[in-house]
Amino acid sequence: MPDPSPRFPVLRWFGAILLAVLLPSYWKAYGWGNFLQLCDVALGLTVLGWWLGSPLLISTQAVCTLVIHVLWCVDFGAGLAAGKHPIGGTQYMWDPAYPLFVRLLSLFHVIWPPLMLWSLRKTGYHRRALPAQSAFALGLMALTYVLGPVLAPGANINYVFAEPFAGKQVGPGLVHLLLTWLVMVVVVYVPTDLALRRAFREPGA
């Protein structure tokens, strides 16, 4: 159950202010389709977790995004240092088509991993995070499959239409979606869950 006490008296206000600035800025620059992105939805759910003091909400978003944030930082760092993007996904940070201020807002990826780990140290890691986040991700990806072409025509949000390396669809549309989800769960979520189980106590323990 969510904890009614303010476990994060400062962090929750930081998150609320960040969202108040980021949401309208992203909407204006990137459009509504951007808010189907798993990492952007996770940002809002993490802030909600801080407000509710919810170990489950914070834990699910840690499972979802810790690896993604780290990969973003690696790719961005390589872009800064060598002008190359070994992973891909941060090229937009150098795209003058988007306002510089909006691009700089994406630097939240840099501070988010330590904030999430510190949050888990306070709340503990909820052991139901993996199944809860896996089910949520499947639902959001299915919603992306339906609404993505309407809200962001031509965009490959959450890779539900093509895999990220060769840009190809693997099998029929729904098969590709399910395979993408399964790979994400097995390659990203499960190892993160195992690591967090070892690193953090259970809530209330």
C-alpha positions, -999 to +999 in steps of 0.1 A: +000+000+000+012+035-007+028+052+024+008+084+033+039+099+050+061+122+029+091+099+024+104+123-003+096+158+009+121+175-014+123+150-043+086+149-049+085+187-054+116+185-077+097+159-098+065+179-099+084+211-110+103+191-136+071+176-150+054+210-151+082+223-173+089+192-193+054+181-203+043+212-222+078+216-237+078+181-250+043+183-263+051+215-282+084+201-296+076+164-301+039+161-302+014+138-283+030+106-296+061+112-274+040+105-243+036+069-254+073+064-249+080+039-220+108+061-206+086+092-206+057+074-190+081+061-164+092+096-156+057+105-146+051+073-127+083+077-108+072+112-096+039+098-087+057+071-067+076+098-048+043+116-039+026+084-028+057+069-011+050+037-031+077+011-032+059-008-059+056+022-083+092+032-077+104-004-081+085-010-114+100+021-129+135+011-118+131-022-135+118-004-166+143+024-170+176+019-151+193+001-180+177+025-206+190+056-187+225+041-186+225+033-223+212+068-231+241+083-211+266+061-228+253+070-262+251+107-254+286+106-239+300+090-270+283+116-291+300+144-270+334+128-270+337+113-305+306+125-325+295+089-328+264+070-314+273+034-308+238+026-295+216+052-311+187+071-297+204+104-287+210+119-321+181+143-315+203+161-289+222+176-318+192+183-341+187+221-344+151+214-356+143+211-318+147+240-294+179+238-274+160+242-241+138+212-249+168+191-258+186+200-226+155+188-206+165+153-218+195+155-195+172+142-168+184+108-180+218+116-164+205+122-129+177+097-129+196+065-122+212+078-089+179+093-078+161+060-084+187+039-066+186+064-037+148+061-037+150+023-035+174+025-006+146+044+013+116+023+002+131-011-005+126-031-037+092-046-042+093-082-053+062-079-075+079-052-097+089-075-125+054-090-133+037-057-127+060-037-150+060-065-176+022-064-178+021-026-179+047-025-207+027-049-228-004-028-224+014+004-232+030-012-263-003-024-275-017+011-270+012+024-290+005+000-318-030+013-321-025+050-314+010+056-326+002+059-363-025+085-354-005+106-328+029+103-345+027+090-381+058+073-392+074+071-358+086+038-344+076+045-307+087+017-284+099-002-314+065-017-319+068-014-357+105-022-364+134-034-344+160-008-335+191-021-353+182-029-389+148-011-388+129-041-399+096-057-388+100-092-375+070-112-388+034-099-388+027-068-369+013-083-337+040-110-337+067-083-339+051-065-310+050-096-288+086-105-297+098-070-290+081-071-256+095-105-248+131-095-257+127-064-235+115-084-206+142-111-209+171-089-218+164-057-197+137-064-170+148-098-157+185-090-152+176-057-136+151-074-113+177-099-102+203-072-095+178-051-075+166-081-055+202-087-044+210-050-037+179-039-018+158-051+010+121-059+007+098-030+017+091-032+055+119-056+061 
